[in-house]
Amino acid sequence: MKRKICLVALVLAIWSGGGAAWADGDFYVVAGGGAVGTKITSLPYTIVKPGFYFLGGDLTSSEQGITIKANNVTLDLMGFSLAGSDTWYGIGLQGPDNLGPDNVEIRNGTIRNFGVGVAGVGVAANPKNQRLVNLRINHCVESGANFSGKNHLVKNCTFSDNGVYGLKISSGTISGCVACDNGLGIVLGGPGSVIDNIVYRNTTWNFFLGTDSVKTPILVSGNSADGLTVNYMIATSSEGVLMVTGANAGTP
C-alpha cells in the first residue's frame, strides 16, 4: 500500500511540475516548473557552482558554448543540441584555477559544429572522473571530444565527421560507442578499457591505443573495426607495454 501511495505521489509531482525526460533507461529527471536544477537558455554560459544543470531548448553560439569551472556538476542536454560556428568549444572542462574540473557528467544530446565538442581547457587542465553518456558529437573541426586526466567513462556515445579525433582521452573506460568518418576514431592513452565499440571508415586509424613513453595496461574486448589495413594501432617502444585481451573483429 505504501508503495502505491509513493507511486501516485510521484505521478502527481510529474503532472504538476512538468514532463518526465527519460534517458538510457538508467534515470530520469523531472523538467518544467517544478524542476530541480538550473536551466540554461542562452550561450555562452559558465558554470561556477556544483549542481545539476539542463538545457531549455536547442542553443547556438558563435563563441564557446558552456564552460564548466566547478567540480561535481551534472549537465543534461535533455535531448537538445548545442551548435557552434566551427570555432571554440561546445563544452569546456576548465575547473577551478584550470585544475579540473572533477566529477562532471555530460549526457543526453547533440554537440555539433564547434572547433572541439568537449574540450579540456586551460594550461594545467587535468580533470578526473568525467562521464560522457548518450551523446552525439559531430562535424567538429578538430575533435569530437579531447581531454586529459584520468578515470573517465565514455558510454553509448557517437562521434562522427570530426576533423582529427572522434574521441581522445588519456585514461578510463570507453564502452558501447560508435566512431566513424573522423580522422582518428578512438584514441586511449591508458590505462583503461575499450569494450564493445564499433569503429569504422576513419581516415588514419580506427583505434589508437597506448603511449610510447609509459607502461600502459589496456583491456580491449568485444570491439568491431573495419575499413583500414591496420584497424588497431598499438603504441610500441622499449618502454610502452600494452596488454590487449579479448576477441575483437577487424584486422589487428
C-alpha positions in Angstrom: 0.0 0.0 0.0 2.8 2.4 0.9 4.5 1.7 -2.4 1.3 2.5 -4.3 0.9 5.8 -2.4 4.5 6.7 -3.3 3.9 6.0 -6.9 0.8 8.1 -7.0 2.7 10.9 -5.4 5.5 10.7 -8.0 3.0 10.8 -10.8 1.2 13.9 -9.3 4.6 15.6 -8.9 5.4 15.0 -12.6 2.0 16.3 -13.7 2.3 19.4 -11.6 5.9 20.2 -12.3 6.4 19.2 -15.9 7.1 16.2 -18.0 9.5 13.4 -17.3 12.5 13.0 -19.6 13.9 9.5 -19.8 17.5 8.7 -20.7 19.0 5.3 -21.5 16.8 3.5 -19.0 19.1 4.4 -16.1 17.5 7.5 -14.7 15.0 10.3 -15.3 14.7 13.9 -14.4 11.6 16.0 -14.0 11.6 19.1 -16.2 9.3 22.0 -16.0 8.1 24.5 -13.4 9.0 22.1 -10.6 12.4 21.1 -11.9 15.4 20.8 -9.6 18.5 22.5 -11.0 19.4 25.4 -13.3 18.0 25.8 -16.8 20.4 27.1 -19.4 18.6 29.2 -22.0 21.4 31.1 -23.8 25.1 30.8 -24.8 27.9 31.3 -23.9 27.2 30.1 -20.3 29.7 29.5 -17.5 29.0 27.1 -14.6 30.8 28.2 -11.5 28.9 26.2 -8.8 28.4 22.5 -8.3 24.9 21.2 -9.1 22.5 20.0 -11.8 22.1 22.0 -15.0 20.0 21.3 -18.0 19.2 22.8 -21.4 15.8 24.5 -22.0 16.0 24.0 -25.8 18.3 23.9 -28.8 21.1 26.5 -28.4 23.6 28.1 -30.8 26.7 30.2 -30.3 29.3 31.9 -32.4 31.8 31.7 -29.5 32.2 29.0 -26.8 29.2 27.1 -25.6 29.3 26.1 -22.0 32.3 26.4 -19.7 32.4 24.2 -16.6 34.6 25.8 -13.9 33.2 23.8 -10.9 33.6 20.3 -9.6 30.7 18.0 -9.0 28.5 19.1 -11.9 25.8 17.2 -13.9 24.9 18.8 -17.3 21.9 17.2 -19.0 21.2 18.3 -22.6 17.7 16.9 -22.3 17.8 15.7 -25.9 18.5 19.2 -27.3 21.6 20.3 -29.2 24.5 22.8 -28.8 25.5 24.1 -32.2 28.5 26.3 -33.0 30.2 28.1 -35.9 33.2 25.8 -36.4 35.2 27.6 -33.7 35.8 27.5 -30.0 34.4 24.5 -27.9 30.9 23.2 -27.3 31.6 22.3 -23.6 34.9 23.3 -22.0 36.2 21.5 -18.9 38.2 24.2 -17.2 37.6 23.8 -13.5 38.8 25.9 -10.5 42.1 27.5 -11.3 42.4 25.5 -14.5 43.0 22.3 -12.5 39.9 20.3 -13.3 37.1 20.1 -13.1 36.5 16.8 -11.3 33.3 14.6 -11.2 31.5 16.1 -14.1 28.8 14.2 -16.1 27.5 15.4 -19.5 24.7 13.5 -21.1 21.7 13.1 -23.4 22.0 15.3 -26.5 23.9 16.6 -29.5 27.0 18.8 -29.8 28.0 19.9 -33.3 29.9 22.3 -35.5 32.4 23.6 -32.9 36.2 23.5 -33.0 36.1 20.8 -30.3 32.9 19.3 -29.0 34.1 18.6 -25.4 37.5 20.0 -24.6 39.9 20.3 -21.8 40.6 24.0 -21.3 43.5 25.7 -19.6 47.2 25.2 -19.4 47.1 22.9 -16.4 43.7 21.3 -17.0 43.8 17.7 -15.7 40.2 16.7 -15.0 39.3 13.5 -13.1 36.2 11.3 -13.2 34.5 12.7 -16.2 31.5 11.0 -17.7 30.1 11.4 -21.2 26.9 9.4 -21.6 24.5 9.2 -24.5 25.9 12.0 -26.6 26.2 12.6 -30.4 29.1 14.7 -31.2 29.7 15.5 -34.9 31.0 17.9 -37.5 33.6 19.5 -35.2 36.6 20.9 -37.0 39.3 19.4 -34.7 37.8 16.8 -32.3 34.6 15.4 -31.0 36.0 15.1 -27.5 39.6 15.6 -26.4 40.7 15.9 -22.8 43.3 14.6 -20.5 43.1 13.5 -16.8 42.1 10.0 -15.5 39.4 7.7 -14.5 36.9 8.8 -17.2 33.9 7.0 -18.6 32.6 7.5 -22.1 29.5 5.3 -22.7 26.9 5.0 -25.5 28.2 8.0 -27.5 28.5 8.6 -31.2 31.4 10.5 -32.8 31.2 11.2 -36.5 32.6 13.6 -39.2 35.1 15.2 -36.8 38.3 16.5 -38.4 41.2 15.0 -36.3 39.9 12.9 -33.5 36.5 11.4 -32.9 37.3 10.7 -29.2 40.7 11.2 -27.4 41.1 10.6 -23.7 44.2 9.8 -21.7 42.6 7.3 -19.2 39.4 5.5 -18.5 36.7 3.2 -20.0 35.2 3.6 -23.4 32.1 1.4 -23.9 29.4 1.0 -26.4 30.4 3.9 -28.6 30.4 4.4 -32.4 33.2 6.4 -34.1 33.0 6.8 -37.9 34.2 9.2 -40.6 36.7 11.0 -38.3 40.4 11.5 -38.9 41.2 9.0 -36.0 38.3 7.1 -34.4 39.0 6.3 -30.8 42.3 7.2 -29.0 43.0 6.0 -25.5 46.4 6.6 -23.9 45.6 4.4 -21.0 45.4 2.8 -18.6 41.8 1.8 -19.1 39.5 -0.4 -21.2 37.9 -0.3 -24.7 34.9 -2.5 -24.8 32.0 -3.2 -27.2 32.7 -0.3 -29.6 32.0 0.0 -33.3 34.7 2.0 -35.2 34.9 2.2 -39.0 35.6 4.4 -42.0 38.0 6.7 -40.2 40.8 8.2 -42.3 44.0 7.5 -40.3 43.3 4.9 -37.6 40.2 3.3 -36.2 41.7 2.7 -32.8 45.0 4.1 -31.4 45.8 2.6 -28.1 48.6 3.3 -25.6 51.5 5.7 -25.5 55.2 5.3 -26.4 56.5 6.7 -23.1 54.9 4.8 -20.3 53.8 1.3 -19.5 50.1 1.2 -20.4 47.7 -1.7 -19.5 44.6 -1.5 -21.6 41.8 -4.1 -21.9 40.4 -4.3 -25.4 37.5 -6.6 -25.9 34.3 -7.1 -28.0 35.1 -4.3 -30.5 34.4 -4.2 -34.2 36.6 -2.2 -36.6 36.6 -2.0 -40.4 37.9 -0.1 -43.4 41.6 0.2 -42.8 44.6 -2.2 -43.4 45.5 -1.8 -39.7 42.4 -1.1 -37.6 44.1 -1.4 -34.2 47.2 0.8 -34.0 49.2 -0.2 -30.9 51.8 2.1 -29.4 55.1 0.4 -29.2 58.5 1.2 -27.8 61.0 -0.2 -25.4 59.1 1.3 -22.5 55.5 1.1 -23.7 53.7 -2.2 -22.8 50.2 -2.8 -23.9 48.0 -5.7 -22.6 45.4 -6.5 -25.2 43.0 -9.3 -24.4 39.6 -10.5 -25.6 38.0 -11.1 -29.0 37.9 -8.2 -31.5 36.7 -8.1 -35.1 38.8 -6.4 -37.7 42.5 -6.6 -38.7 44.9 -6.0 -35.7 
